[in-house]
Amino acid sequence: MARSHRDISSLMECKPETATLVRNGEETVVPVERLEVGDIVVVRPGERIPADGVVKEGASAVNQASITGESVPVDKMPGDDVFAGTMNGQGALFVEVTQPSASTLFAKIIRMVQEAQSEKPASQRFIERFERIYARIILAATALLIVIPPLLLGWSWSQTFYKAMVFLVVASPCALVASIMPAVLSAISNGARHGLLLKGGAYLEHLAEAKVVAFDKTGTLTEGRPVVTDLIAYGGKTEEEVLRIAASLESLSEHPLAEAVLRHAEERSIRAERPSDWTSLTGLGVQAQFEGELWRIGKPAMLDGTIGRGPAEHDIERLEGEGKTVVALYSDRGIAGVIAMRDRLRPEAKAAIARLRELGVRVAMLTGDQSRTAYAIAAEAGIDFVYAELLPQDKAERIKELQQSYGCVVMAGDGVNDAPALATATVGVAMGATGSDAALETADLVLMNDDIGHIATAVELGRRTRAVVRQNLTFAIAVIAMLIFSNFALDIALPFGVVGHEGSTILVILNGLRLLR
């Protein structure tokens, strides 16, 4: 039932094996272990960055989801930091290595997962100690009951031996042991029917004690891809015209924001046309000739120093203040429109969080995204605590802080970057359909249908299991105490002791099986 060591081979697959080292104008492919601080490596489009470093030349959009969980690739320019294991976009980068392979952020993630997994839960250690101690006490007590009464009380050896055997039977811990496992197995089976895959019975106990549930944002609370939320037209243009021009310019781009614009145009039955003289303005946007005019679409920063933000300035500031990513469409004649995008909450997110709060559980959000975006999503979802701009080790540290303040903390995530936090949390929850292999292997509970509303179901199931186990333990201890008293005070026969002992065992098993419903 308990997996003390979990396979992290899927996490290791993201680790780059080789790098293209540039030295004296020559390129050499070397193992990443041979890279030294100060080396220059070239990272071509579509390659993984081999080491932590700083961009010296080039510009590109880098997908950092495996490290920071950001849903949108981050534009990298000279002087920006990059991390090993992240995926380079369409531009080539020359990167100066700042950390050897053993000290990269990615290597630290792997070590943190391994260290956190090596720790046994306190309940498991207690049960192991209790079983050994209880069995020894009962055996020692039986031996004393056989020897002491004939020597000190004058009982006959046959009478003493008989009472000792009755004691051994009625004090046997069968009912105590059966108080827990049938209930736990029933609860695990019940959870499986509802899409909750528990990797061990101990996690039910922890779920019952949950005080805080912490969510990753991208891909867990949100759908993991940006969607258009606002479209504002200027200069006499209609929204349809702005969207048609924007979609046409973005039709040759593979950037996630471009895909969001194209999806929105398709949803509104607006057809994108092919522009001419299309050029990517790395780190800013794109430009192209369309219907006899030179158009540009990209970051509002492109407007500064050219035509100015003009009438759109207030709207851009407002939309960015709401945590949205804004792109501007303009030509030499002025700004034609702005389009705002944001990762969208899962449809069930608000109800799931409200249900957790009804259970008295506080809700936190841990994300690598910028603060504005994080707080906007948190306000929409009704989240208590927000921690933004976090690297994987920061997420694990925030989990430790929450544990110190509140106790049992459940962490839900889906990415490689969530693995350390999932391993550190009292209970780690992974998304079964969209979660990374590393998250699935690290987690203690897997949501097979990705419905985060089932986290509250898991907490309720844990509390029901705890209640049934307490009922069973109380009943089992009471029956054992009553039978032991009856053995010495009423001289009950061995068959009655067996009936009482086995009857209590059957009753606690049947009570545990109620959790199948």
C-alpha positions as CSV (number, residue, x, y, z in Angstrom):
1,M,0.0,0.0,0.0
2,A,2.8,2.4,0.7
3,R,5.4,3.3,-2.0
4,S,8.5,4.5,-0.2
5,H,10.4,4.9,-3.5
6,R,8.8,6.3,-6.6
7,D,10.1,6.2,-10.1
8,I,11.3,9.6,-11.3
9,S,12.6,8.4,-14.7
10,S,10.0,10.6,-16.5
11,L,11.5,13.6,-14.8
12,M,14.9,12.6,-15.8
13,E,13.8,12.5,-19.5
14,C,13.5,16.3,-19.5
15,K,17.2,16.6,-18.5
16,P,19.4,17.6,-21.4
17,E,22.2,15.1,-22.2
18,T,24.4,17.2,-24.5
19,A,25.2,20.8,-25.3
20,T,26.7,22.6,-28.3
21,L,29.8,24.3,-26.9
22,V,31.2,27.4,-28.7
23,R,34.9,27.9,-28.2
24,N,37.3,29.9,-30.4
25,G,34.6,30.1,-33.1
26,E,34.2,26.4,-33.3
27,E,31.1,24.4,-32.2
28,T,31.5,21.0,-30.3
29,V,28.8,18.8,-29.0
30,V,29.8,17.8,-25.4
31,P,28.0,16.1,-22.5
32,V,26.4,18.6,-20.2
33,E,28.5,17.3,-17.3
34,R,31.6,18.8,-19.1
35,L,30.2,22.3,-19.1
36,E,32.0,24.8,-16.8
37,V,31.0,28.2,-15.5
38,G,31.8,30.8,-18.2
39,D,31.4,28.5,-21.2
40,I,29.3,29.7,-24.1
41,V,26.7,27.3,-25.6
42,V,24.5,27.9,-28.6
43,V,20.8,26.8,-28.3
44,R,19.0,26.4,-31.6
45,P,15.3,26.7,-32.1
46,G,13.4,23.8,-30.6
47,E,16.3,22.6,-28.4
48,R,16.3,22.3,-24.7
49,I,18.6,24.8,-22.8
50,P,21.4,22.6,-21.4
51,A,22.4,24.6,-18.4
52,D,21.4,27.5,-16.2
53,G,22.9,30.7,-17.6
54,V,22.6,34.2,-19.0
55,V,21.7,35.1,-22.6
56,K,24.7,36.8,-24.2
57,E,23.4,37.1,-27.8
58,G,20.2,36.4,-29.6
59,A,16.5,36.7,-28.7
60,S,13.8,34.1,-28.5
61,A,10.7,33.0,-26.6
62,V,11.5,30.3,-24.1
63,N,8.9,27.9,-22.7
64,Q,9.6,27.8,-19.0
65,A,6.6,25.8,-18.0
66,S,8.7,22.9,-16.8
67,I,10.4,25.2,-14.2
68,T,8.1,28.1,-13.4
69,G,4.7,26.9,-14.6
70,E,4.1,30.0,-16.7
71,S,1.5,29.3,-19.3
72,V,3.0,31.7,-21.9
73,P,6.6,31.4,-23.2
74,V,8.8,34.2,-21.9
75,D,10.7,36.4,-24.2
76,K,14.5,36.3,-23.6
77,M,16.9,39.0,-24.6
78,P,20.7,39.5,-23.8
79,G,21.1,39.7,-20.0
80,D,18.1,37.5,-19.2
81,D,18.4,34.3,-17.1
82,V,17.5,30.9,-18.6
83,F,17.2,27.5,-16.9
84,A,18.3,24.1,-17.9
85,G,15.5,21.8,-19.2
86,T,13.4,24.7,-20.6
87,M,12.5,24.7,-24.3
88,N,13.8,27.3,-26.7
89,G,11.4,28.8,-29.2
90,Q,12.1,30.1,-32.7
91,G,15.3,32.1,-32.2
92,A,18.9,31.0,-31.6
93,L,20.5,31.9,-28.2
94,F,24.1,32.1,-27.1
95,V,24.1,31.4,-23.4
96,E,26.9,31.8,-20.9
97,V,26.8,29.0,-18.3
98,T,26.5,30.2,-14.7
99,Q,26.0,26.8,-12.9
100,P,27.6,23.4,-13.5
101,S,25.1,20.6,-14.3
102,A,25.0,19.2,-10.8
103,S,23.9,22.6,-9.4
104,T,21.3,23.5,-11.9
105,L,17.8,24.3,-10.8
106,F,16.6,21.2,-12.7
107,A,19.0,19.0,-10.8
108,K,17.9,20.5,-7.5
109,I,14.2,19.6,-8.4
110,I,15.2,16.0,-8.8
111,R,17.1,15.9,-5.5
112,M,14.3,17.6,-3.6
113,V,11.8,15.0,-4.8
114,Q,14.1,12.2,-3.8
115,E,14.7,13.6,-0.4
116,A,11.0,14.3,0.4
117,Q,10.0,10.8,-0.8
118,S,12.4,9.1,1.6
119,E,10.5,10.3,4.7
120,K,7.9,8.0,6.1
121,P,4.7,9.5,7.5
122,A,4.5,9.6,11.3
123,S,1.3,7.4,11.4
124,Q,3.2,4.6,9.6
125,R,6.1,4.7,12.1
126,F,3.6,4.7,15.0
127,I,1.7,1.7,13.7
128,E,4.9,-0.2,13.2
129,R,6.1,0.5,16.7
130,F,2.6,-0.2,18.2
131,E,2.3,-3.6,16.6
132,R,5.7,-4.8,17.9
133,I,5.1,-3.4,21.4
134,Y,1.5,-4.6,21.8
135,A,2.3,-8.2,20.7
136,R,5.3,-8.4,23.1
137,I,3.3,-7.1,26.0
138,I,0.5,-9.6,25.5
139,L,2.9,-12.5,25.2
140,A,4.8,-11.4,28.3
141,A,1.6,-10.9,30.2
142,T,0.4,-14.4,29.2
143,A,3.7,-16.0,30.4
144,L,3.4,-14.1,33.8
145,L,-0.2,-15.2,34.2
146,I,0.9,-18.9,33.8
147,V,3.7,-18.6,36.3
148,I,2.7,-16.1,39.0
149,P,-0.8,-17.2,40.3
150,P,0.3,-20.8,41.2
151,L,3.3,-19.5,43.0
152,L,1.8,-16.5,44.8
153,L,-2.0,-17.2,44.9
154,G,-2.1,-20.9,45.2
155,W,-4.0,-21.5,42.0
156,S,-3.8,-24.9,40.3
157,W,-1.6,-25.1,37.2
158,S,-4.5,-26.3,35.0
159,Q,-6.8,-23.4,36.2
160,T,-4.0,-20.9,35.7
161,F,-3.1,-22.2,32.3
162,Y,-6.8,-22.1,31.2
163,K,-7.3,-18.5,32.3
164,A,-4.0,-17.5,30.6
165,M,-5.2,-19.1,27.3
166,V,-8.5,-17.2,27.6
167,F,-6.6,-14.0,28.2
168,L,-4.4,-14.7,25.2
169,V,-7.4,-15.1,23.0
170,V,-9.5,-12.2,24.2
171,A,-6.5,-9.8,24.3
172,S,-5.4,-10.7,20.8
173,P,-5.4,-7.5,18.6
174,C,-7.4,-9.0,15.7
175,A,-10.3,-6.6,16.1
176,L,-7.9,-3.6,16.6
177,V,-6.0,-4.5,13.4
178,A,-9.3,-5.1,11.5
179,S,-10.5,-1.7,12.7
180,I,-8.3,0.0,10.2
181,M,-7.5,-1.9,7.0
182,P,-11.0,-3.0,5.9
183,A,-12.2,0.6,6.3
184,V,-9.1,2.0,4.4
185,L,-9.5,-0.5,1.6
186,S,-13.2,0.2,1.3
187,A,-12.5,4.0,1.1
188,I,-9.8,3.5,-1.5
189,S,-12.2,1.4,-3.6
190,N,-14.9,4.0,-3.2
191,G,-12.4,6.7,-4.3
192,A,-11.4,4.7,-7.3
193,R,-15.0,4.5,-8.5
194,H,-15.1,8.4,-8.3
195,G,-11.8,8.9,-10.2
196,L,-9.6,9.3,-7.1
197,L,-6.5,7.0,-7.2
198,L,-5.0,6.9,-3.8
199,K,-1.4,5.5,-3.6
200,G,-1.6,4.4,0.1
201,G,-4.0,4.2,3.0
202,A,-2.0,6.7,5.2
203,Y,-3.0,9.5,2.9
204,L,-6.7,9.1,3.8
205,E,-5.7,10.0,7.4
206,H,-3.8,13.1,6.2
207,L,-6.7,14.2,3.9
208,A,-9.0,14.0,7.0
209,E,-6.6,16.5,8.8
210,A,-6.3,18.8,5.8
211,K,-6.2,22.5,6.9
212,V,-5.0,24.1,3.6
213,V,-5.2,23.0,0.0
214,A,-2.6,24.7,-2.2
215,F,-3.2,24.8,-6.0
216,D,-0.8,25.4,-8.8
217,K,-2.3,27.9,-11.2
218,T,-1.5,26.9,-14.8
219,G,-3.1,23.7,-15.9
220,T,-4.6,23.0,-12.4
221,L,-6.9,26.0,-11.5
222,T,-6.8,27.2,-15.1
223,E,-7.0,25.5,-18.5
224,G,-3.4,26.1,-19.3
225,R,-3.8,28.1,-22.5
226,P,-4.5,31.8,-23.0
227,V,-7.9,32.9,-24.4
228,V,-9.0,36.3,-25.7
229,T,-10.9,38.2,-23.0
230,D,-11.1,41.7,-24.4
231,L,-11.0,43.3,-27.9
232,I,-11.1,47.1,-28.2
233,A,-11.1,48.9,-31.6
234,Y,-10.0,52.5,-32.3
235,G,-9.8,54.9,-35.2
236,G,-13.1,54.0,-36.8
237,K,-12.3,50.3,-37.0
238,T,-14.8,47.7,-35.9
239,E,-14.0,44.7,-33.7
240,E,-14.4,42.4,-36.6
241,E,-12.0,44.3,-38.7
242,V,-9.4,44.5,-36.0
243,L,-9.7,40.7,-35.4
244,R,-9.5,39.9,-39.1
245,I,-6.3,41.9,-39.5
246,A,-4.8,40.6,-36.3
247,A,-5.6,36.9,-37.2
248,S,-4.1,37.4,-40.6
249,L,-0.9,38.7,-39.2
250,E,-0.7,36.0,-36.6
251,S,-1.6,33.2,-39.1
252,L,2.1,32.5,-39.8
253,S,3.2,32.6,-36.1
254,E,3.4,29.6,-33.8
255,H,3.4,31.7,-30.6
256,P,0.7,30.6,-28.0
257,L,-0.7,34.2,-28.0
258,A,-1.1,34.0,-31.8
259,E,-2.9,30.7,-31.5
260,A,-5.3,32.4,-29.0
261,V,-6.1,35.1,-31.5
262,L,-6.6,32.6,-34.3
263,R,-8.9,30.5,-32.1
264,H,-11.0,33.6,-31.2
265,A,-11.3,34.6,-34.9
266,E,-12.4,31.0,-35.8
267,E,-15.0,31.1,-33.0
268,R,-16.4,34.3,-34.4
269,S,-16.4,32.9,-38.0
270,I,-13.8,35.4,-39.1
271,R,-11.4,34.1,-41.8
272,A,-7.7,34.9,-41.6
273,E,-6.0,35.8,-44.9
274,R,-2.4,35.4,-45.9
275,P,-0.2,38.5,-45.5
276,S,2.9,39.3,-47.4
277,D,6.4,40.3,-46.3
278,W,5.8,38.7,-43.0
279,T,8.6,39.3,-40.4
280,S,9.0,38.3,-36.8
281,L,10.2,41.0,-34.5
282,T,11.8,38.8,-31.9
283,G,10.8,39.6,-28.4
284,L,8.2,42.1,-29.6
285,G,5.8,40.8,-32.2
286,V,5.4,40.5,-35.9
287,Q,4.9,42.8,-38.9
288,A,3.6,42.2,-42.4
289,Q,2.0,43.9,-45.4
290,F,-1.7,43.4,-45.5
291,E,-4.2,45.0,-48.0
292,G,-1.6,47.5,-49.1
293,E,-0.6,48.7,-45.6
294,L,2.2,47.8,-43.2
295,W,0.8,46.4,-40.0
296,R,2.4,45.4,-36.7
297,I,1.0,43.4,-33.8
298,G,2.8,42.7,-30.5
299,K,3.7,44.1,-27.1
300,P,2.5,47.6,-26.3
301,A,6.1,48.4,-25.7
302,M,6.5,48.5,-29.5
303,L,4.4,51.7,-29.5
304,D,6.8,53.6,-27.3
305,G,9.0,55.8,-29.4
306,T,7.0,55.2,-32.6
307,I,3.4,56.4,-32.7
308,G,2.8,56.5,-29.0
309,R,-0.1,54.7,-27.2
310,G,-2.6,57.5,-27.9
311,P,-6.2,56.8,-27.1
312,A,-5.4,53.2,-26.1
313,E,-3.1,54.1,-23.2
314,H,-5.8,54.0,-20.5
315,D,-7.2,50.7,-21.8
316,I,-3.8,49.1,-21.9
317,E,-2.9,50.1,-18.3
318,R,-6.4,48.9,-17.1
319,L,-6.1,45.6,-18.8
320,E,-2.5,45.0,-17.7
321,G,-3.6,45.9,-14.2
322,E,-6.2,43.1,-14.4
323,G,-3.3,40.7,-14.9
324,K,-4.0,40.2,-18.6
325,T,-1.5,39.9,-21.5
326,V,-2.1,42.7,-23.9
327,V,-1.1,43.0,-27.6
328,A,-1.6,46.1,-29.8
329,L,-2.4,46.3,-33.5
330,Y,-1.3,49.4,-35.3
331,S,0.0,50.8,-38.6
332,D,1.6,54.0,-39.6
333,R,-1.8,55.7,-39.4
334,G,-2.1,54.9,-35.7
335,I,-3.3,52.2,-33.3
336,A,-6.3,50.2,-34.6
337,G,-7.0,48.0,-31.6
338,V,-5.8,46.2,-28.5
339,I,-6.5,42.5,-27.7
340,A,-6.2,41.2,-24.1
341,M,-5.7,37.5,-23.2
342,R,-5.6,35.5,-20.1
343,D,-5.5,31.9,-19.0
344,R,-9.0,30.9,-18.1
345,L,-10.3,29.3,-14.9
346,R,-11.5,25.8,-15.2
347,P,-15.3,25.7,-15.2
348,E,-15.4,23.8,-11.9
349,A,-12.7,25.8,-10.1
350,K,-15.0,28.3,-8.3
351,A,-17.4,25.6,-7.1
352,A,-14.5,23.4,-6.0
353,I,-12.9,26.2,-3.9
354,A,-16.2,27.2,-2.4
355,R,-16.8,23.6,-1.4
356,L,-13.4,23.3,0.3
357,R,-14.0,26.5,2.2
358,E,-17.4,25.1,3.4
359,L,-15.4,22.2,4.9
360,G,-13.3,24.7,6.8
361,V,-10.3,24.3,4.6
362,R,-8.3,27.3,3.5
363,V,-7.2,27.6,-0.2
364,A,-3.8,28.9,-1.5
365,M,-2.4,29.4,-5.0
366,L,1.3,28.9,-5.8
367,T,2.4,30.0,-9.3
368,G,5.4,31.1,-11.3
369,D,3.3,33.7,-13.1
370,Q,3.6,37.4,-12.5
371,S,1.8,38.9,-9.4
372,R,-0.8,40.8,-11.4
373,T,-2.0,37.7,-13.2
374,A,-2.0,35.6,-10.0
375,Y,-4.0,38.1,-8.0
376,A,-6.5,38.6,-10.7
377,I,-7.1,34.8,-11.0
378,A,-7.2,34.5,-7.2
379,A,-9.8,37.3,-6.9
380,E,-12.0,35.6,-9.5
381,A,-11.7,32.2,-7.9
382,G,-12.1,33.2,-4.2
383,I,-8.6,32.1,-3.0
384,D,-7.3,33.0,0.5
385,F,-3.5,33.0,0.0
386,V,-1.6,34.0,-3.2
387,Y,2.1,33.3,-3.8
388,A,3.4,34.4,-7.2
389,E,6.6,34.5,-9.2
390,L,7.9,31.3,-7.6
391,L,10.5,28.9,-8.8
392,P,10.0,25.2,-7.9
393,Q,12.1,25.3,-4.8
394,D,10.2,28.4,-3.7
395,K,6.9,26.5,-4.0
396,A,8.3,23.8,-1.8
397,E,9.4,26.4,0.8
398,R,5.9,28.0,0.8
399,I,4.4,24.5,1.4
400,K,6.8,24.1,4.4
401,E,5.7,27.5,5.8
402,L,2.0,26.6,5.4
403,Q,2.7,23.3,7.2
404,Q,4.4,25.1,10.1
405,S,1.4,27.6,10.4
406,Y,-1.6,25.4,9.8
407,G,-0.5,21.7,9.9
408,C,-1.6,19.3,7.2
409,V,-1.3,20.8,3.7
410,V,-2.6,19.3,0.4
411,M,-0.8,20.4,-2.8
412,A,-2.4,20.0,-6.3
413,G,-0.4,20.4,-9.4
414,D,0.2,19.1,-12.9
415,G,3.7,20.0,-14.1
416,V,7.3,18.9,-13.6
417,N,7.9,22.2,-11.8
418,D,5.3,21.1,-9.2
419,A,7.1,17.9,-8.3
420,P,9.1,19.2,-5.3
421,A,6.0,20.9,-3.8
422,L,3.9,17.7,-4.4
423,A,6.6,15.6,-2.6
424,T,6.9,18.1,0.3
425,A,3.2,18.5,0.9
426,T,1.5,16.2,3.4
427,V,-0.6,14.9,0.5
428,G,0.4,15.6,-3.2
429,V,-2.5,15.6,-5.7
430,A,-1.8,15.3,-9.5
431,M,-4.0,15.8,-12.5
432,G,-4.3,12.4,-14.2
433,A,-5.3,13.4,-17.7
434,T,-3.1,16.4,-18.3
435,G,-0.4,16.0,-15.6
436,S,3.2,15.4,-16.4
437,D,4.6,11.9,-15.7
438,A,6.8,13.4,-12.9
439,A,3.8,14.9,-11.2
440,L,1.9,11.6,-11.5
441,E,4.8,9.6,-10.0
442,T,5.4,12.0,-7.2
443,A,1.7,12.5,-6.1
444,D,0.0,10.6,-3.4
445,L,-3.5,11.1,-5.0
446,V,-4.2,11.2,-8.7
447,L,-7.4,12.8,-10.1
448,M,-8.1,10.6,-13.0
449,N,-10.6,12.9,-14.7
450,D,-8.8,16.2,-13.8
451,D,-11.9,17.4,-11.8
452,I,-10.4,19.5,-9.0
453,G,-13.9,19.4,-7.3
454,H,-13.0,15.9,-6.3
455,I,-10.3,17.2,-3.9
456,A,-13.2,18.2,-1.6
457,T,-14.6,14.7,-2.1
458,A,-11.3,13.2,-1.1
459,V,-11.2,15.3,2.1
460,E,-14.8,14.2,2.9
461,L,-13.8,10.6,2.3
462,G,-10.8,10.9,4.5
463,R,-13.0,12.4,7.3
464,R,-15.6,9.6,7.0
465,T,-12.8,7.0,7.1
466,R,-11.3,8.6,10.2
467,A,-14.7,8.6,11.9
468,V,-15.3,4.9,11.1
469,V,-11.8,3.9,12.2
470,R,-12.3,5.8,15.5
471,Q,-15.6,4.0,16.0
472,N,-14.0,0.6,15.3
473,L,-11.0,1.3,17.6
474,T,-13.3,2.4,20.4
475,F,-15.5,-0.6,20.0
476,A,-12.6,-3.1,19.7
477,I,-10.8,-1.7,22.8
478,A,-14.0,-1.7,24.8
479,V,-14.7,-5.4,23.9
480,I,-11.2,-6.4,24.7
481,A,-11.3,-4.6,28.1
482,M,-14.7,-6.2,28.8
483,L,-13.6,-9.7,27.9
484,I,-10.4,-9.4,30.0
485,F,-12.4,-8.2,33.0
486,S,-14.9,-11.0,32.5
487,N,-12.1,-13.6,32.3
488,F,-10.9,-12.8,35.8
489,A,-14.1,-11.6,37.4
490,L,-16.7,-14.0,35.9
491,D,-14.6,-16.9,34.8
492,I,-16.0,-17.0,31.3
493,A,-15.3,-20.1,29.3
494,L,-12.9,-20.1,26.4
495,P,-15.6,-20.6,23.7
496,F,-17.4,-17.5,24.9
497,G,-14.1,-15.6,24.8
498,V,-13.6,-16.8,21.2
499,V,-17.1,-15.8,20.3
500,G,-16.7,-12.3,21.8
501,H,-13.3,-11.9,20.2
502,E,-14.2,-13.1,16.7
503,G,-17.6,-11.4,16.9
504,S,-16.1,-8.0,17.6
505,T,-13.6,-8.6,14.7
506,I,-16.5,-9.3,12.2
507,L,-18.5,-6.3,13.4
508,V,-15.6,-3.8,12.9
509,I,-15.0,-5.3,9.4
510,L,-18.7,-4.9,8.5
511,N,-18.6,-1.3,9.9
512,G,-15.6,-0.6,7.7
513,L,-17.3,-2.0,4.6
514,R,-19.9,0.8,4.9
515,L,-17.3,3.1,3.3
516,L,-17.9,1.2,0.0
517,R,-21.1,3.2,-0.4
